[in-house]
C-alpha cells in the first residue's frame, strides 16, 4: 500500500506540473520579430545607421577624397587632384541614394556620375554585371534594390534604367519629352518591374508594376523627391520636399509633414518592410516616422558635412 501511495503522489505531481507548464505556455505572448532599422546617406557618401548594421562609409577622410568627390560635368569622372590642378571646383556631394543588399548586412551608395559602391555584402557592379541603359544620360538620380538583395536598378535624370546583378531593366522614359527630371525608382515585390517618378509627381510603370495614380498635372507645394512601394507591390507612396505624402493603390496614408515647419526640406522616403508605415528623411538628417514604422534615431541637431539625400530600410 505504501508503494501505491507514493506512486500516486508522484504521478499527481507530474500531471500538475505538466498542466501548469501548458497553462503558462498558453499565456505567453507571441514572439515579435525585431524592429526594422534604417540607413541614412549624405551627399558626400557619409552613412548613418540606426538599428541597422554599419558596414562602412563613402565620406571623405583619412586622406581619401571620398566616394562622391569626382565629378566634372554630368557623367564624367576625373580625379579631385586633376580638377584642383586645373583650377576647377571639386564637388564632394554627388551621392544620390542608398539601397540595402542581401541579408540586410550591406548596402550600395548611388553616385550621380558613376556606378554605385558596395559595402558589406553588397557586391561591386563589376562583380554583378550590368545590362541595359535605355538611353540613360546626364547622371543617376535613384537606386532600388531587388527583393533578393543581389542586384539593383539605377535610374538616370532623363529616365534611362540600368540593371545590375539579378535586376533586369524592362524599359525607361528617356525617349519621352518629360516635364521634369526623374528623381526616384522603386521596384515591385518580385523584382520584375518598377516605377519611376518625376519631380512633378508623374509616375511611370514598367514590367509587372501596376499604375495606381500619380500627382502629374496636379498642384504641388514643392517638387516630389522620392517614391517607396508597398511590400506586395500593390501600391506606392510619393513624398514631396515639403514632407507631403501621397498614397496610391493599397498604400495606406499614415500622415505627413506637410503644413508643419521643417528646418530643412525632405529628401527621401522608405517603407517599413511590413508595409505598416514609412520614414521620411530631411536634408538636416531629421527622421519622421509614421504608422508602424519605429523611430530609431536621427541626425537632426548633429554635425553633418553634407545634406542627407536618401534613406533605406533594413529588415531584421
N, C-alpha and C positions, 0 to 999 in steps of 0.2 A: 504493500500500500504506500509505503514511503516513496518508493521509486516512481510509482504512478503519479503521486502528488508533485514531485519535483519536476517530472517531465511536463505535467500540465502547466505548472507555473512558468517554466522556461518557454514553452510554446506560446503561452499567452503574452509573454514579454516580447517575443519576436514578432508576433502578429501586430501588437500595439505599436511597436517600433516602425514596422512597415507602413501601417496606416498613417502614423504621424509624418513619416517621410513623404508619403504620397500627398498628404494634405499640404505640407509645406511647399512641395514642388509645384502643386497646382496654383498656389497663391503667389508664386514668384512672378515678377513682371517679365514680359518678353524682352529678350535681348535686342538692343537697338544698335544698328551699325554706327561706327564712329562718324562724327560730324565731318562734312567736307570742308576743305580749306580753299585757299586761292593764292595765286601769284600775281604780283603787280610788276609791270616793267616800265622803265622810264625811256625817254627818247635817247638817252645815252647808253642804253643797254643794261642799266642797273636793275637788279631783280630783288624783290622783297617778298618773302614767303611767310604766310600766315596759316598755321596748322597744315602746312604743306612742306615737303622736303626741299631744302635749298641745295641746288646742285651746281651753283656757280653763277657768275655774272659776266656781262659783256661790257661793264663800265670801265672807263679809263682808270689806270692805277698801276703802281709798280713799274713805271716807265713805259707801260703799254698805252697806246693811243685809244684803246677800246674797240669794241666791235663795230660801232657805228660812226667812226671818225672819218671814214673815207667816202668822200662824195665831191665830184666836180661836175656839177650839172646833172640832169636826170640820167640815171642808168650807167654812169661812167665811174669806175673805181680807180683812184690813184692814191698814192701814199700821202699821209699828212705831211711828211717831211718835204716831199716834192712840191706840194701846194705852198708850204711855208717859204720854201726857197724861191718860189715864183711870185711871192707876194700875195698869194691867194688866201681867201678866208677858209679856214678849216671848220667845217660843221661837225659837231660831235653829237648831234641829236637827230639821227636819221633812222633810229629804230621805230617800228610802227605797231608791233603787236607781239603776243606770246601765245603759244598753244602747248598743251600737255601731251606727253608721249606715253608709250606703253608702260603699264604698271604704275602710272602716276608718280614715277620717280625720275622724271626728266621733262625737258621742255625745249621747244625751238623758239628762238627770238628772231622775229622777222625784221629785215633791214630794207629800207626804201630802195637803195640802188643795187642790192645784190641778194644772193640766196641766203636763207636763214642759217644760223649757227646752232648746233645741237649741244645740249648739256645733259649730264646724267645718262639715262637710257635712250635719249633722242639721238638717233644716228645722223651723221652728216649727209647732206643731199647727195654728195658724190658716192656714198655707200648705198643709198637708197635707189638712186636712178630716178630721173625726172622725165616726164613726157608732156607734150602739148604746150603751146603758148597762146594759141587762139588770138594772135595779133597783139600780145602784151607789149606795151611801150610805156615810156615815161618812168615809172617806178612802181614798186609794190606798196599796197596800202592795207592789205588784210591777210590773215592766215587762219586756217581752220584745220584741226587735226581730224583724221579719220577715226571711226569708232574703235578700231583696234589699237590706235595709238602708234601704228607702224608706218605712218605716212601723213602727208598734209597737202592741202590746197593753198595756193597763193593767188591773190587777185591783184591785178595792176590798176593803176589810176584810170586807165581807159577801158577797163573791163575784160582784159585778157586773163586766162586762167592757166596756171601751171600745176601739175600734179607730181608729187614725189612719193616714192615707196608704193603703198597699195592704194594711192589716190589716183583715180583715172579721170581726167578732165572730160566733160561732156558738153562743152560749149562756153561761149562768152558773149560779150556785147561790144567788143572793140570795133565792129563794123557799123554800129548804130551811131546816130548823132545824139549824144547824151546831153541832157540839160545840165547835168552836174557830174562831177567825177565820182567814181565808185569808191566807197570808203570802208566796205566790210564784206565778209563772206561767212556763211555758216553752213555746215554740212548736214545731210539727212542721217537718220538713225542707222541705215545700213551702208552709208558711205557711197551710195550710187547716184547721188545728186547733191545739189547745193543751191543756196540763194545768194545773190549779190544784192547789195543795197547801195543806192546813190545818196549823195549829200542832201538831195531834195526829197528823200524818203521813197523814191521809186524802188520797187523790188522786182528782180528778175529770177525766175525759177528754171532750173535745168535738171535733166535726168528724172529721177523719181520724186523730185521735190515738187510739192503742190503749191500753187499760187493761192494765197489766202487773203490777199489785200495789200495795200500799201498806202503811203502818205503822199505819193506822187501827185502833183497838181493841187494839193491841199495846203492851206496856210500853215507855216511853222514859225515858232518864235525864233528858233535858231536851227542851223543845219543838223541833220541826222549824222551821228558819228559811229554807230555800231549796230550789230544785229546778233541775236542769240536764238537758237532753236530749242524747241521742247524735246524731251528725250525720245518721244515716239515719232518725231518728225511731222506731227500734225499741225504745227503752228510755229510762230516766232514772235519775238519782241524786237522792236526798234527803239533806240534811245537817241534823244536829241542832246545837243550841247548844253541846253538849259535844264537837263535832267528829266525832261518829259519822256514818258514811256508809252509806246503804242503796241497793243496786243492784237494778234491776228490768229485765226484758226482756233486750235484748242489751247492756245497760250492764255492763261488767266492773268488778269490785271491785278497786281498786288500793291500798287502805289507808285509814286514817282517823286522827284524833287522839283517838278515844275511848280512855279509860284513861290518856292522857298528861296531865301537868299543864299547864294553859293559864293564861297571865297574865290573859286576858280571854276571854269566850265567843266562839264562832264566829258570824259574822253572814251569811255568804253562800258560794255555790259557783258556779264557772264551769267549763265543759267545755273542754278543749283542742279546737280546731276539727277535728282529725282523729280525735277520739274516743279517743285513746290514754291519756288521763289527765284530771285535773281539778285545780283550785286551790281551796283554802278560804281565806277571809279572816276574821280575828278583829277584835273591836272596837278593839284597840290597833294595828291595821294589820299585824299579823303575817300572812304568807302561807305556806301549806303546800302544796307541790307533790307530786302523786302520779302514778305511772305515767310516761307520756312527756311530761307537762306540764312544761316547763322552769321552774326558779325564776329569775326575772328581778329580784328585789329585793322589799323590803317597807318599811313604815314602822315596824316594830317598833323601839322604842327612840328613835324620833324624836318631835318635838313635834307634837301633834295638838290642834286646838281642839275637835274633836268626834269621837265614836267612828265607826269605819268601818261603813257599812251595806250595802255591796254591792261586787261585782267583776264585770267583764265582759271577755271575751277579745277581743283584736284580732288577727285573722289577717292575715298578710303575703303 
